[in-house]
């Protein structure tokens, strides 16, 4: 199914049926080895809601972390999506049937304590608003809060593959905003998965000079170079700090982005930051995993530690504008396409984390 080059420029046009199906095919996570496509009732929209016909939806690496997505009833999958409006609820004026849209899956309140301080994504309300069921489905309901809060029409000039990157690489964009990159800074990205590669692709927009990517996987190192990294490091080839200094005029990195979901790597990443630099945590470790620092160095080295969970409506809007302006080309990071019925196979590819980056699914009748 590795046919990204053939399908990358596609914009999927969907006829809207006069009569909707009674049931909906939905991707559901029941466990790492139990990924199903289930037949569930069609979502029912209320006032202000929109029913969206999925045209393309992508898998997120976070969906492969059992501790993050475990649910006794099964976790419905999908939040990186482009689709077409199939039905609109009463009072909806922003969209009409047939509109091709991007929709974000969460939205924070405007007047909460966290939001008023600029932290929309940690507002307790943020995660309570979501797609019904998820976007890896034939159809999903977009709640009224998301219709008004963080969704917009996308032009046909942007392919489905480009649009499904809005949510994940908006998270990257939001992360880069807090990294404190100064013009010419050297940025080291640890981990060349889709999100790590995203940091390498977008960092120059924030003024980065050298962008170096470290990963054990030779295929992913090659992809990082293909997508714009200046150099790559193979951790199995020797001391990473020595390799970094050899590439960077004897210095460590001004900004280190740790994009591996393992808290044990945090300590390794900390050792690669120049004094006065920034360590950005771009992936979470499992709960209960300690990360211990030397207190004297934590004080005297003046290293800033940052993190940014998810993306807010500012991030998605800004990424969308950069995408439309041609400043970002994500096409090389889309590596696989599958029909929805092949979800277990696609999910296995995601879990293997080998020769793949972004994996896109489409309803079977659109594939």
N, C-alpha and C positions, 0 to 999 in steps of 0.2 A: 504493500500500500504506500510505499515511498514514492509519491508522485507529485511532490510539491511544485516542481518546475512546471509541470503540465497544468496544474490547477490554480497556481498562485494568482493569476490575473482575473480569475472568475468573479463576477458579480452575479449572485444567484437571484433571478427574478421569479417570484412565486405568485401564481394565480390564487386568489382568495376564493375558497369554495362557498357556494350559496348555503350549503348545509354542512355544518361541522361534524366530524366523526364523534361518536359517543364516548370513545376511549382514547387514551393518550399513551404513547410509548415513552417510558421514563427510565433514565439511567439511575441505578440505585447502588450505593456502596453498603454491603453488609459485612465486609471484612476484607483484608488484603487479598484473599483468594476466593472471594465471593462477590463478584461484580455482576449485576443482573440488569437486563432490560425488562421492565415489568409493564404490564398493561394496567393503567389506572384510570379513574374517571377524568373526564375533561374538566379543567379548572373552570369555575364559574366566576365571572367578573361582576363587580358591584359598581356603584356610582364612583366615577373618577378613575376606575381601573381600566387597563388595556389588556387584551389577549393578543399575544405575539406568536406568530408562526416562526419557529427557529429556522434559519437558513444555514448558519454555521455556528458551532460552539466548540470551545477548546477545553482540554483538560488542564487543570492546574496542579503543579507539583504538591501543593499543600493538601490536595485531596488524597495523596498517597501516604500521608502521615496518620497512622491509626489513632494516636492519642489526640489528634486535633479534630478528627471528623467521626469518631466512633459514635454510634447511636443504636440503641436497642431495636428501634423500628426500621433501621436502615437509613442512611443519609442520601437524600437525593442530590445528584451531582450537577455541576455546571453553573458558572457565573461569568464566563468570558464569551460574549455572544454578539451576533448581529442577526436581526430578524425583520419580519414584515408584520405590520399591524393587521390583525385579522378582524378584530371587533373592538369597539370602544364603548365604555360605559357612559351612562348618563352624566352630563356636564363636562365631558372631556372636549376641550377645544384645541389642545396643542397638536393632536395627531388625528389622522383619519385612516380608514382601512386602505391598505396599499402602500402606506409610508414605510420606507426602509429605515430602521432605527438602530442606534446603539442604546443600551440601557445598563446602568450600573445596578448592582444587586443590594447595596446598602446606602443609607443616607442618615446623617446625623441632624439633630435639631439645631436651629440657628441660635437659640437663646439659652442653651445649657451653659453651665460653668465652663466645661471643657471647650465647647464650641466657641464661646466668646473669647477664649484665650487662644483660638486658632487650632485646636486639637479636635476636629470634627469626628475623626475615626475612633476616638476612645470615649466619645459620648456613649453612655450605657444604652441609649436608644438606637445607636447606629446599626448594630447587628440584629436588632429585633425586626427590622424591615427587610424583606427578602423576596426573591422570586418564589412563585408557587407553580410547580414544585421546584425544579431547577431548570437551567437552560439546556441541559443535555436531555432533550425531549422533543417531541413533535411540536408541542405548544407549551407556553407558560403564561401565567398571569403576572402582569406588572402592576403592583399595588399603586394606589393613587399617590402616595408619598413619593414614589420613585418616578411616576409619570411627571409630576411637577418639579421634582428635586434634581434628578440627575439622569436625564435621557434626552436624546436629540436625534433629529433626522440626519442621515449620512448621505453624501452624494454618490452617484454611481461611479464617479471617478476613483473611489476607493474600493478595492476588492474586499471580498469577505475576509480573506486572510489578513488584510491590513486592519480591518475593523475589530477583529477578535483580539488584537493586541492592545486595544485601548485600555481595558481594565488592568491587565498585568503590568504593562510598561508605564501606566500612570502611577502605579505603586513605586516603580523605579524612579520616575520623575520626582515624586514626593520625597523619596529617600535622598536623592541627590540635592534637593533644596536645603537639607539640614547638614550636609557633609562639609560645608565651609570651603569648597574648592576655590583656590585662588588661581588667576590666569597662569598657565604654565605648569601647574602642579602635576606631579606624578601620582597616578591612581593605580593601585593594585587591587584586582578583583580576585577573591578566592572562591572558586567554584564556577564552572563554565556551563551550568545549566541554562535554561531559557532566561531566568531572571538575572543570573550573573552576566550573561552575554548582554542583556539589556543595559546593565550598568556600563559595560564597555562601549556600547553603541551610543548611549546618551551622554556620557561624561564629557565629551568634547563640547557639547552644547553649553556646558557650565564653565568652560575655560580650561579643562584638563589639557595638559601637554602629552606626556607619555601615558599610555594606558597599557598595563601589563596584566595578563590573566594567568592564574595558576590553577591547574587541574591535573589529576592523575590520568585522565582519559585522553588518549592521543587524538581520537576523532573529534572530541569537543575542543581540544586545543586548536586543531586545524580550523574548526568552524569559527572560533573566536578571532583568529587571524583573518579569515575570509570576511568577517563582518566588521573589521576595523581596528582590532587590537594591534598595538605596535610590536608587541613581543609576548611570548608565552613562557611559562615556567612549568617544568615537570618535577613535582615534589619527590618522585622516586629517583631522580637523577642526582640528588645531593642536597646539601643544606639550602633551604629556600632563601634565607637571608643572604647567603653568599651569592646565589644566582641573581637575586634582586639587585644587590650592590653592583654586580658586574654589568647589569643592564642600565643602571641609573647613576652613573658617575660616582660610585662609591657610597651612595646614600640609600637609606630605606625609603619607603613611600610616604608622601605627604598625606595621602588618604588611603586607607585600606578598607575595602568593602568585603565583609565576611558574608558570603552568600550560600553557605552550607548549613542546613538545619541541624546543627550539632554543637551544643555549648562547649564541648571539649576543644573545638577548633577556635573558640574565642581567644583562649590563652595563646595559641600559636599565632593567631592574627595580630594580637597585641604586640608581639615581639617584632613585627615587621613595619611598625609605624615610627617615623622620625619624631623625635621630641618636638612638641608644638603642633603635631598633626592630628588627624581624626581617625578613629576606628568606628566604622558604621556597621551596625548589626542589621543585616538585610534578611536574615532568616532566623526563626526561633529555635532554641533548643527545647527539648522535652521538659515539662514541669518537673521540678525536684532535682534538676542537674545543677550542681554548684559551679560557680566560676570565681576563683580566688585570685586576687591581685596583690602584688607587693605594695604595701601602703606608702612607703617612701617614694617609690617610682611613680605611683599614682598621683602623688603630689608634685614632685619635682619635674617630671617629664612634660607636664602641661598637655597631656593627650586628652582630647575631647572624645567621649564615647556617645554616639548617637544611635537612635533607632527611629523607624517610622512604620507603623502598622497600616497596611492597606492604602487606599487612595480616597481622597475626598473629591467633591464636585469641582474644586479649583483645578486639581491635578488632571482630571479627565478632560475638562475643557481645554486646558493648556496643551496637553498631549495631542488632542484632536486637531488643534490649530497647527501645531508643528507637523503633524501627519499630512494635513491638507496642503501645507506649504512646501512639502517635499523635503523637509529637513530631516525626516526619519524614514528609513526604508527597512521595514521589518521582514521583507519577503524571504530573505535567506535564512531566517530563523524558524520558518514554518517548514517542518520536515516531513510530516505524514498527514494523510487524510484517510478517514474510515467512514463507512456507513454506520448508523447508530446500532444496527444489529450486531456489529463486530466490536462493541464496546469492551467486552472482556479482553479481547486481543489487544485493543488499543491501550487499555489500562495496564496490561502486563508490560507493554513497551515503555509506558511511563515509569513504572516501578523499577524496571531494569536500569534506567538512567544511563544508557550506553550510547547507541548511535541514533539519538533523537533529541530534538529540542521541543518545539511546540507541535502538539498533536491535535488536529481538528476533526470533529465529527459532524456529519450532516444526516438529517432524516433519510431513511432508505429511499424514499421516492424522489429525493432531490440529488442523490449521489450519482 
